[in-house]
C-alpha cells in the first residue's frame, strides 16, 4: 500500500452509469454501492461495478492452505456435552479450590482441636507457646520453614509432643524474633485500640517518626516494616487514656493477655457518686459507703462469672486507684456502675513492671532492652 502513488494516479472514468441518467454517474447520495450479501455465501461483497475490492474474492478459511487451514465449521458434526456419551454426571463449571492432599479447612480445624486434647501428647505449636518460646502462629511458621527440631529431628506440622521431648529452634528463628519490636504508646482520648470502628482511627496510626518520643533511650531505629503485625496487647476503650502496649512478639502478647496471664494492670479512675440525695462530684470519698467499697474489691460478677479480687483504694477524694489481673471489656466502668459510681476519667499507668512515666500524650517509645513486664 502506497498512499503517495494513490494520490498521484489520475481519476478513474469507468464508474457505472445510472440507468436513468445516460452519460452520468450515480449521484453522491445514492447508496446502491453498499455491501450486499452474495448468494450462497455468508460473506459481504461490494455491488457490481464498484471501484473497490470485492470481499468475496478472499478464500474461505476451509480453502486456505498451509498451517492456517481451518475446517468448515458449518459442517462440523454434533458433539455431545462432556459426560453424556459415557453416561457420567456432569461436573459443575466452578468447583471450590482444594489443593491435593489437604482436607477442607473445617476438617483441619477439628483435627487440630482433637490433637490438642489427645491423651498421648500436645500439639507442637501449643507446647512451644506454653514454654514461651513463641506464639502458636509463629510456631507454625517456624515449623513450616524447618526451623524447629524435636529430639534432634526436624519437626512436622501438627505433630504431637510430650513433656519430656526436647524442642529446639534454629538461629534463623532466634534472629527473626530479635527483630520484633514492642512499642509503648500514651494513647489519647478518641482513638480505639484495635481495628477502626465508627469512624475512629486505631491507635497504631499514631506510630510514625514524628510522634516518636525524643527522650527514648532505645537504640532501635524506626522502620515502617515494624508496623507489620503490630497489634495491641490489652485494650483501652475510646474514652480512656494511658499506657497501650503494641507488639509484634507473640511471647509478649501471651504474657500480657494470655488465658493464664496474671499480669497486673494499674489504673487511676476519677469518679462521681450517684447517691440517693443526688450526684456528688466533690469529696466523693467522704460520702461513699464503706460496704460498697468492699464489694468493689471483691464480690462482683460480669458476664455471669465472678471477678477475681482487685486492689481498690482512694488516691484522693475524687480518684480511685485500681490494680487488676483481668482484662474484661470495659471492666472498671461496669464494676463502678454496679456500686453507684460513674467513671468520668480513666488512665492506665502501669502494666506489670513497665510504667507510663513521663511519656507525653500521643507519643511512643520502644520497650527497652533491659525492661521486662
Secondary structure, DSSP 8 states (H G I E B T S, - for coil): --HHHHHHS--------BTTBTT----TT--TTSEEE-TT-SSEEE-TT-SS--GGGS--GGG--GGG----GGG------TTTTTT-----SS-----TT---HHHHHHHHHHHHT-TT-EEHHHHHHHTTSS-HHHHHHHHHHT-EEETTEE--TT-EE-TTS-EEE-HHHHHHHHT--EEEEEE-TT-BSSS-BTTB-BGGGG-SGGGB-TT--------GGGGTT-EESS---TT-EEEEEEES-HHHHHHHHSTT----EEEEEEEEEEETTEEE-SSHHHHS-HHHHHHHHS--EETTEE----EEEEEETTEEEEEES---TTHHHHHHHHTTEEEEEEEEEEETTEE-TT--TT-EEE--TT---
